[in-house]
Amino acid sequence: MTLILERAIMERIEEAAAGLISVRADGDRARISLPLLYPSGSGSAVEVMVNGENCFVSDFGFGALEAEMYGADSFYESNAKKAADRFGVGFDGLSIFKTWTSLGRLDAAVVAVANASVQAASGAIMSASEEKERRDNAALYERVREFFGDRAVSKREELGGRDAKWQAQNVVTLPSHRKAVFELVNAHPNSIASKYIMFADLSRVEDAYSLNSVVKSIPRIGNKGAMLADVSHLIELDSPKETYLRFAEAA
């Protein structure tokens, strides 16, 4: 009974594993789809061309296309070179590839090319996101400085919460000596979580701070904004001066 059960389980495991990978032949090449996901959620794929006992394996620019979809194409080349070096494959400016690997090493080449492609696209998109956040934060600083005056605004300042000290950005010292903090928050879960943790601690210091989460668009941040609203005011980056002043004075 146990042997029969074990055989049935193994057959199901093998069936599940086989379903994770698909192969489609097209003339002298084959496309292999793999369970490695790009940031968009699209599955990765590589193409294999066979010449005798040797194979040429390439992502055929799928990683570059993924980065381009996110507006991160200008960051792709540097990230692709790093990923190619890490996985021991090549990069020609568009495609990530492994040239003339043996049939016996085909599995390793397929995994290396697919991993490098996904990592290159992910790295490029992350770099683009970080650069955009730097630009948006610089714009926010200039906006706060314009509204409150140079002498009242610190680009970065250490503030004490109930349990920890935090490096807060865009900090305004009000005439009452109370601090108003305007922190840029993007839609990425890590950004939301990190600001929530900081604001949750700072909010425990009674009447010391006006805490403000600045977002590009309140509707676009969606339900995640409710979490930020529990510990801070929500304000859009392009809001007028009156809105910034009102939130700075709000409890």
Secondary structure, 3 states (H helix, E strand, C coil): CHHHHHHHHHHHHHHHHHHHCEEEEECCEEEEEEEEECCCCCEEEEEEEEECCEEEEECCCHHHHHHHHCCCHHHHHHHHHHHHHHHCCEECCCCEEEEEEEHHHHHHHHHHHHHHHHHHHHHHHHHHHHHHHHHHHHHHHHHHHHHHCHHHEEEEEEEECCCCEEEEEEEEECCCCCEEEEEECCCCHHHHHHHHHHHHHHCCCCCCEEEEEEECCHHHHCCHHHHHHCCCEEEECCCCHHHHHHHHHCC
